[in-house]
Amino acid sequence: MTRDDFDYALENTRVILAPEHQIATFGSTSFNFYLISELMDRVNQVRIRNGKIQAERPQIVTPEHYCRLLLEGFGDKAERYVDQLREHARNIAVLRYGFQFRKTDLNEQTLSDSIDTVINRTRRQVENKNEPLSAIIQGVDDAWEVCLLKFTIDLVERSSGGNLGDFRKRGLL
C-alpha cells in the first residue's frame, strides 16, 4: 500500500451510523461494525464486512509508568533524562486504550446493488434489530482495515473526554 492509497482510505472513510454509546470507562465494550465498500473493478458490486471490535477498559498511564517503559534497554544517561521528565510531568496522565480485532468474527458478502441501496438497507436492519453498539462505515475496499482503524481512533477520541471525567470523579486522576 502506498502513502497515497493510505491517505485515500483515510479521506474516504465515512461513518454512516455511529454507536450510540462510547467506550466504557470501567469495563470492556464490544462494538459491531458493518464496513461497506464498492469493488473497484466491478460496477454495482458492493462488499459488506461485519464483525466485532473489542475495546478493553481504558488504563491510566502515569508519568512513572511511562518513564519505566522508556528506560527499558537504556543506560545511566537516559535515566537522568527520564528523571527530568518525571519532574516536569508530575501532573500528566495519559489514557491507554486497548483494542482487539478478531478476524474470526469477520463475515463478508458481496452484493449486486448500488452502494447507496446497500447502505440504506444495512442501516434499516441495524435500526430494526436495535443494535446501539453498532456502526456502519463506508470505506475503501482494498484498504478496508485502514478505514476500520480510522473509525476506531475516532471512537477513542470521542470517548476520551468522558473517560477522563469518570476517572476524575472517582479521584483516580
C-alpha positions as CSV (number, residue, x, y, z in Angstrom):
1,M,0.0,0.0,0.0
2,T,1.4,3.4,-1.0
3,R,1.1,6.6,1.0
4,D,-1.5,7.8,-1.5
5,D,-3.6,4.6,-1.0
6,F,-3.4,5.1,2.8
7,D,-4.4,8.8,2.5
8,Y,-7.2,7.9,0.1
9,A,-8.6,5.4,2.5
10,L,-8.5,7.9,5.4
11,E,-10.1,10.6,3.3
12,N,-12.9,8.3,2.1
13,T,-13.9,6.8,5.4
14,R,-17.4,7.9,6.3
15,V,-19.3,6.9,9.4
16,I,-22.9,6.4,8.3
17,L,-24.2,5.3,11.7
18,A,-22.1,5.7,14.9
19,P,-22.6,3.6,18.0
20,E,-25.0,5.2,20.5
21,H,-22.5,4.5,23.3
22,Q,-18.9,5.4,23.8
23,I,-16.1,3.2,25.2
24,A,-16.9,2.3,28.8
25,T,-14.6,3.7,31.4
26,F,-14.7,0.9,33.8
27,G,-15.2,-2.2,31.7
28,S,-14.7,-3.5,28.2
29,T,-17.0,-2.6,25.3
30,S,-17.8,-4.7,22.3
31,F,-18.8,-2.8,19.1
32,N,-20.3,-4.4,16.0
33,F,-19.2,-2.9,12.7
34,Y,-20.6,-3.1,9.1
35,L,-18.0,-1.8,6.7
36,I,-19.4,-1.2,3.3
37,S,-17.3,-0.6,0.2
38,E,-17.6,-0.7,-3.6
39,L,-15.4,-3.1,-5.5
40,M,-13.2,-1.0,-7.7
41,D,-13.2,-3.3,-10.7
42,R,-16.9,-4.1,-11.0
43,V,-19.9,-1.9,-11.4
44,N,-22.7,-2.2,-8.7
45,Q,-20.7,-4.7,-6.7
46,V,-20.6,-3.9,-3.0
47,R,-18.9,-5.7,-0.2
48,I,-20.2,-5.7,3.3
49,R,-17.8,-6.8,6.0
50,N,-19.1,-7.2,9.5
51,G,-17.5,-8.2,12.8
52,K,-16.6,-7.0,16.2
53,I,-14.1,-4.7,17.8
54,Q,-13.5,-5.3,21.5
55,A,-12.4,-2.2,23.3
56,E,-10.7,-3.0,26.6
57,R,-11.1,-0.9,29.7
58,P,-9.0,2.3,29.4
59,Q,-6.0,2.4,31.6
60,I,-4.3,5.3,33.3
61,V,-0.7,5.6,32.4
62,T,1.1,7.7,34.9
63,P,4.4,9.5,34.2
64,E,6.1,7.0,36.5
65,H,4.9,4.0,34.4
66,Y,5.6,5.8,31.2
67,C,9.2,6.6,32.3
68,R,9.8,3.0,33.3
69,L,8.7,1.9,29.8
70,L,11.1,4.5,28.3
71,L,14.1,3.1,30.2
72,E,13.9,-0.5,29.1
73,G,17.3,-1.2,27.5
74,F,18.9,2.2,28.1
75,G,21.7,3.3,30.4
76,D,22.5,5.9,33.0
77,K,22.3,9.0,30.7
78,A,18.9,8.0,29.6
79,E,17.9,7.6,33.3
80,R,18.9,11.1,34.1
81,Y,16.9,12.4,31.2
82,V,13.8,10.4,32.4
83,D,14.3,11.9,35.9
84,Q,13.9,15.3,34.3
85,L,10.8,14.1,32.6
86,R,9.4,12.9,35.9
87,E,9.9,16.2,37.5
88,H,8.2,18.2,34.7
89,A,5.4,15.7,34.1
90,R,4.1,15.0,37.6
91,N,0.6,16.1,36.9
92,I,0.3,14.4,33.5
93,A,-1.6,11.2,33.0
94,V,-2.4,9.5,29.7
95,L,-5.2,7.1,28.9
96,R,-4.3,3.9,27.1
97,Y,-6.9,2.1,25.1
98,G,-6.5,-1.4,24.1
99,F,-8.4,-2.9,21.1
100,Q,-8.7,-6.4,19.8
101,F,-9.9,-7.0,16.3
102,R,-10.7,-10.6,15.8
103,K,-10.9,-11.8,12.2
104,T,-12.6,-14.9,13.4
105,D,-15.7,-12.7,14.0
106,L,-15.4,-11.3,10.4
107,N,-18.0,-12.1,7.8
108,E,-18.2,-10.7,4.4
109,Q,-20.5,-10.9,1.4
110,T,-20.6,-9.3,-2.0
111,L,-23.9,-7.9,-3.3
112,S,-25.0,-6.8,-6.7
113,D,-26.6,-3.4,-6.0
114,S,-25.7,0.3,-5.7
115,I,-23.7,1.3,-2.6
116,D,-26.5,3.7,-1.5
117,T,-29.1,0.9,-1.6
118,V,-26.8,-1.4,0.4
119,I,-26.1,1.4,3.0
120,N,-29.8,2.2,3.4
121,R,-30.8,-1.5,3.7
122,T,-28.0,-2.1,6.3
123,R,-29.0,0.9,8.3
124,R,-32.6,-0.2,8.4
125,Q,-31.5,-3.7,9.5
126,V,-29.4,-2.3,12.3
127,E,-32.1,0.1,13.5
128,N,-34.8,-2.6,13.3
129,K,-32.6,-5.0,15.4
130,N,-32.0,-2.2,17.9
131,E,-28.2,-2.6,17.9
132,P,-27.0,0.5,19.9
133,L,-23.4,-0.7,19.8
134,S,-23.2,-1.0,16.1
135,A,-21.5,1.2,13.5
136,I,-22.0,1.4,9.8
137,I,-18.9,2.7,8.0
138,Q,-18.4,3.4,4.3
139,G,-14.9,2.8,3.2
140,V,-12.4,1.7,0.5
141,D,-12.4,-2.0,-0.4
142,D,-8.7,-2.6,-0.8
143,A,-7.8,-0.6,2.3
144,W,-10.8,-1.5,4.4
145,E,-8.7,-2.2,7.5
146,V,-7.3,1.3,7.4
147,C,-10.9,2.6,7.3
148,L,-11.8,0.4,10.3
149,L,-8.7,1.7,12.2
150,K,-9.7,5.3,11.5
151,F,-13.1,4.7,12.8
152,T,-11.6,3.1,16.0
153,I,-9.2,6.0,16.6
154,D,-12.1,8.5,16.1
155,L,-14.1,6.4,18.6
156,V,-11.3,6.7,21.1
157,E,-11.2,10.5,20.6
158,R,-14.9,10.8,21.1
159,S,-14.8,8.7,24.3
160,S,-11.6,10.1,25.9
161,G,-13.2,13.2,27.4
162,G,-16.0,11.2,29.1
163,N,-13.5,8.6,30.3
164,L,-11.2,11.3,31.8
165,G,-14.2,12.9,33.5
166,D,-15.2,9.5,35.0
167,F,-11.7,8.9,36.3
168,R,-11.6,12.4,37.8
169,K,-15.0,11.9,39.5
170,R,-13.6,8.8,41.3
171,G,-10.4,10.6,42.3
172,L,-8.2,8.5,40.1
173,L,-6.6,11.5,38.3
